[in-house]
Amino acid sequence: MTADRFFERAIGLLTVGLLIAACIKIIAPFTGALIWSTIIAVASWPVFERLTERLGGRAGIAAALITAVILLVIAMPVALLINSLADHVQGVLHMTEDVSALRLPGPPAWINRIPLAGPEIESRWLAAIENLETTLTKIRPWIGKAAAWTVSQGAHLTLSLLEFLLATILAGFLFVHGKSLAGLLERFASTIAGESGTELVRIAGLTIRSVTIGVMGTALIQSVLTAFGLLLAGVPGALLLWFASFLLATLQLGTGLVWIPAAVWLEIQDQTGWMIFMVVWGLFVNTMDNVIKPYLIAQGSGTPLAIVFLGVIGGMLAWGFIGIFIGSTLLAVSHALLKAWLDARHEAG
């Protein structure tokens, strides 16, 4: 190789490297939104295809409708929840400032029946009522810290909501250009992995779709059953609590953050029987996650359930909620690559 040829190739490689680095830097702030938009588009693709067929092949209208539905069903309630959270934080802070308008209720009868600690809790509760201003002076710094933490979490949730809004809008574009992008991805995968590249893309899509069905389907079933229990027990605001249950179950936090406070509220209302029912029902609903989710995931994935489930758990531990999809997809693709390599070795030998 001549010196001129060497320098030409070196400059060419350097130019390509700089171009790739610049593209990565430009896209980096939108990585989360791009991953989520891909997950949304892949998971919703069968629905998009059926809707496009019903609309006479008008893919743009179908994409706009699906995007609007996702925004209305998920984004709008979360935005209302954030707004409600901010209002409640302000209300608590105003209550601690205006002592004259604040009245603490007396301790419920069941407090005294708590073994060992009950009488002491009741005594301190009554003392707090008698010396309300002194009590508030002591706890106001803690209330301020709790409020600051709540506002911080609300801000984080707001940023996550904005990222999800961007991801949903990007998913709309992916719907419209999905087939051409899928073809490009298949050609890229075939260039890297040979004949098995197209199969790897198919497996990745099936895995994302099956995990989405498993996560969302389980969350829907758990939230509906939780809301049913709340309605039976007479807990107010069951519709809002249903959505909170669905959101928490989707985020893999469980519905306990809904039904445990509801059970406490029932006991405060001296409805011990319904409190026991709520606890038993809530535990039953929570344990269903271990049965329903693997079953739903297994229905649509061509990968062994154990591998997908390990990817779901390991991915969530490594990258949070989005890792549920990343981990399962990576393990599914890796399993397919290993299987293809072993099959090729077996045929060659």
Summary of the structure (lengths in Angstrom):
residues: 349
radius of gyration: 26.9
end to end distance: 38.5
largest distance: 93.8
contacts: 1018
relative contact order: 0.09
helix: 88%
strand: 0%
